């Protein structure tokens, strides 16, 4: 059959794969764009609760993965900062980091939750910043009440009522719950991260 093909019409077999790869690449980019549009429409819809998600993974005391509405999204719990967990390349994490992760897992892992979005965390994180609810329970505040997170340093996301967060932290601190039991040995997660970056 090749004898009937001119040099202009015949191409080696491996070059025939390129258009398919290009099509797959374009399809992948389109899927990513659609997912991002879904996330942005979810986030910027007036900061209202936008339906159920299922929590499929808990990374630490303030970061989760959730699935729903045909998207997978990574959520940074708004208004709180939990103790830092170690990674394979780092020294051991902070006290109560594992306790915070386990408690959050107990509250929401494999459960249906509702998420109220407050924007996207800056690069390189790019997670959705949100309040997570199981029924009427605000999970972010539950982490503070248990003494397994502190109120985030800096300005809260626009629209987030920080007053109940500060009240929950104050209550846990005065009761010496969780990480507040460390007293003078307590180190804020933000300070801990700074110290590790300087090493």
Secondary structure as UniProt FT lines:
FT   HELIX           2..4
FT   TURN            7..9
FT   HELIX           13..15
FT   HELIX           16..43
FT   TURN            44..46
FT   STRAND          52..58
FT   STRAND          63..68
FT   TURN            69..70
FT   STRAND          71..77
FT   TURN            78..79
FT   STRAND          80..81
FT   TURN            88..89
FT   TURN            95..96
FT   HELIX           97..108
FT   TURN            109..110
FT   STRAND          112..120
FT   TURN            123..125
FT   STRAND          128..134
FT   TURN            135..136
FT   STRAND          137..138
FT   HELIX           139..145
FT   TURN            146..147
FT   STRAND          150..151
FT   TURN            158..159
FT   HELIX           163..175
FT   HELIX           178..185
FT   HELIX           189..197
//
